[in-house]
Amino acid sequence: MTTQSVSEELLRLKNVRKYFGLPGAPWRQAQAVKAVDGVNFVVRKGETVGLVGESGSGKSTLARVATRLLDPTQGSVEIGGVDVTNVRGRKLRPVRRKIQMVFQDPQASLNPRQSVGTILSTPFRAQGIRPTRAQLVELLQQVGLSEEHLERYPHEFSGGQRQRIGIARALSVKPDLLVCDEPVSALDVSVQAQVLNLLADLRDELGLSYVLVAHDLAVVRQVTSRLAVMYLGTIVEEGPADQVYSAPAHPYTKALLSAVPVPEPGVERDRIVLTGDVPTPIAPPSGCPFRTRCYKVQDVCATVRPVLEPVHGSTEHRAACYFPEPPPPERTR
Amino acid sequence: MAEPVLEVHDLHVTFTTEGGLVPAVDGIDFSVAPGETLAIVGESGSGKSVSSAAVMGLLPSNAATTGEVLLDGRELIGLPNDELRKIRGNDIALVFQDALSALNPYYSVGWQVAEAYRLHHDVSKKVAHRRAVEMLDKVGIPDAARRVDSYPHEFSGGMRQRVVIAMALVNDPRVLIADEPTTALDVTVQAQIIRLLDDVQEEFGTALVLISHDLGVVAEVADDVLVMYAGRAAERGTVRDLFYRAAHPYSLGLLGAMPRVDVPPKPRLTTIPGTPPSPGSIRTGCPFQPRCAYTHLVGERCITERPELTPRPGEGDHEAACHLGRRPEALL
């Protein structure tokens, strides 16, 4: 159970599908919401992987499958080199020691009737450990809070502090991998920067790895080393963050990046304004899921769904597109 | 510059609560001219949304509003409700953040847009319906003639926001107040809505007051910016004054705290320590003083004396409320 994987893979999702449908009757499966539709995803030790996409892209569902909060409809979940797809109940506890989750809304994910001390000791007790006060204080200090906060209740804290408590709780079992689902989207800009810096500090101090699920591409750029872009339940592009941000290959990534406003008044940017909305994940388009909104669409796009293939001469940077954007000419790599 | 259509002078909004009087807005001034966009920027509790609600006369009864709100020179504060109703939605319209709760799920979108028109125009249902189709078409609802009979739940978030904007614009208002109009939307849809607001402003010459916490959106659409902190104006000026010549430590902090998508990341974001104060908790001195990194350069005055807006170098009427008379040097 505790064998260390040679490649130091912390997480591997193999061909994961997650359909939300009505149980039982097969004729109802046609109505299933295909939230995640065939995703391969690997996180190695020391990586910070950004998982971005718009609402309905399946990024949060994928995060929940990865942390075993949801069972995949198909495919497998390996955590620390061990297949845990079919591990359930109490047997999942050793798994949870390796991978923890931080949720978007600290207001909703902290029990209002428990003191911070109780909240932080719950994960210890789930692992059969009675934490000492010193351990709890150390956790609080790791996230920039102090001993005096131990007896207080969630409502006595600001949004940013609550998110710190959520992070401290996730750190309590000393996980290798933290999956953060929109960790800063509920926070004010000035507080958001504090939490992003904290995540970076924890990565450096504790050697943590992250999966950062977010819709805000600027936030993700600040902290990630690798980026995966999701659209309608599939990963359409992935690669080293600096490569994807500076030279996106998939038309969707390019449009998405161009849509993010930049704080430089008077500077005109080449913006690709996509028309229409994301199609329903109940009946995604045939072939490429993005073809209904794509500015490069051809007949072939409606035939077979394109798979991730290396682009720009890099083995790590891959895009699922028949007509990927060319690399910029001044590219040095 | 053109004559302002909306002018606000020395606006104060005070809420009476169980905990005492809470000054949510503590003396702000702004104005906006036809075709221009003023952005009001601030974090939670800065009073930006309360200011816009005060302009519309939409505050609950425990709020006391003083000051001047002039629409084409006509004072709105103190107007009886039936007079205000003639102005709201007709001369000044409001677009909210959450389009789903701004629409009634029981009525078709066309009915709701037509109703907004009929409230201020004595026309038949048929004429109002035609007007609704025209407006929905104008805000980019595809196949508007058919979609006019759809219900809000049949629309996506971006389409709903378009319906709300159609409803706000149906009476050709002189002023449109948009309170975080794109915050709930995905970036690709946000880009569509920003372009739409830009287009309607050009076509109708509407004055736009944009309330936002997103400096990227502000940089893109605003002509002038007012930065609010704890119910007060921290800084105001043209959009270029704010982004290239920020004179208030808070504005500078906000700009530094914002991660950017278009350049490789800095090793660390600059942060503002602490959290925004709750309204009314700081009654003397500068409200930003407890979080400010420059207080030591000024001294006691920051704690004892409330800074007023004073002129700063810039393009237009660039002003900042800070005792540090010069531009703060970026720390680190």
Interface residues (C-beta under 8 A of the other chain):
Chain A: E54 S55 S158 G159 G160 Q161 D188 V189 S190 V191 Q192 A193 Q194 L196 N197 A200 H215 D216 L217 A218 V219 R221 Q222 V223 D242 Y245 S246 A255 L256 L257 S258 A259 V260 P261 V262 P263 E264 P265 G266 R271 V273 L274 T275 G276 D277 V278
Chain B: E43 S44 P142 S156 G157 G158 M159 D186 V187 T188 V189 Q190 A191 Q192 I194 R195 H213 D214 L215 G216 V217 V218 A219 E220 A222 V239 R240 F243 Y244 G253 L254 L255 G256 A257 M258 P259 R260 V261 D262 P264 P265 K266 R268 L269 T270 T271 I272 P273 T275 P276
